[in-house]
């Protein structure tokens, strides 16, 4: 369930702008995306049968690899 005053909520346009910047290897945008999904990463890591730090690292790495995939190019809406 979403928190009512969640400061991590951003618009679709902001998200797509961050995503495109991260694809261009902008470290600040990449860090913002990871921070945006940090709570979700921590929640999912509890279901992986590894030490918590390893699970978080593995999920974060997969997320970063997904961002950098070339075949999932994202375009900003007009």
Phi, psi and omega per residue, in radians:
X1 nan 2.378 -3.111
X2 -1.317 2.534 3.039
X3 -1.370 2.537 -3.049
X4 -1.140 -0.790 -3.095
X5 -1.901 0.881 -3.120
X6 -1.282 2.066 -3.100
X7 -1.343 -0.134 -3.130
X8 -1.538 0.086 3.139
X9 -1.485 2.213 3.100
X10 -2.256 2.849 -3.138
X11 -1.287 2.850 3.105
X12 -1.048 -0.727 -3.137
X13 -1.074 -0.792 3.115
X14 -1.066 -0.739 3.139
X15 -1.089 -0.818 -3.125
X16 -1.141 -0.623 3.074
X17 -1.120 -0.780 3.085
X18 -1.080 -0.744 -3.127
X19 -1.084 -0.786 3.122
X20 -1.137 -0.684 3.101
X21 -1.131 -0.700 3.117
X22 -1.146 -0.637 3.077
X23 -1.116 -0.481 3.084
X24 -1.525 0.193 3.087
X25 1.165 0.625 3.034
X26 -1.363 1.967 -3.067
X27 -1.100 -0.602 -3.139
X28 -1.164 -0.735 3.124
X29 -1.156 -0.708 3.120
X30 -1.079 -0.782 3.122
X31 -1.107 -0.687 3.107
X32 -1.103 -0.704 3.125
X33 -1.135 -0.769 3.123
X34 -1.078 -0.763 3.124
X35 -1.131 -0.597 3.120
X36 -1.087 -0.636 -3.103
X37 -1.784 0.171 -3.058
X38 -0.992 -0.817 -3.133
X39 -1.094 -0.719 3.117
X40 -1.129 -0.711 3.121
X41 -1.078 -0.762 3.132
X42 -1.120 -0.704 3.127
X43 -1.126 -0.804 -3.106
X44 -1.173 -0.583 -3.087
X45 -1.086 -0.392 3.139
X46 -1.203 -0.352 -3.100
X47 -1.666 0.040 3.117
X48 -1.766 2.284 -3.058
X49 -1.442 1.139 3.072
X50 -2.476 2.869 2.995
X51 -0.986 2.547 -3.034
X52 -0.933 -0.766 -3.118
X53 -1.102 -0.696 3.128
X54 -1.176 -0.719 -3.141
X55 -1.122 -0.766 3.122
X56 -1.101 -0.756 3.119
X57 -1.080 -0.750 -3.123
X58 -1.121 -0.790 3.142
X59 -1.123 -0.763 -3.139
X60 -1.094 -0.734 3.106
X61 -1.082 -0.794 3.105
X62 -1.067 -0.697 3.119
X63 -1.095 -0.793 3.132
X64 -1.132 -0.671 3.091
X65 -1.141 -0.678 3.111
X66 -1.091 -0.720 3.116
X67 -1.047 -0.706 -3.039
X68 -1.463 -0.101 3.129
X69 -1.039 2.358 -3.097
X70 -1.421 -0.458 -3.056
X71 -1.464 0.045 3.093
X72 -2.072 0.838 -3.138
X73 -1.078 2.419 -3.125
X74 -1.986 2.404 3.117
X75 -1.984 2.512 3.073
X76 -1.249 2.467 3.082
X77 -1.166 2.629 -3.124
X78 -1.392 nan nan
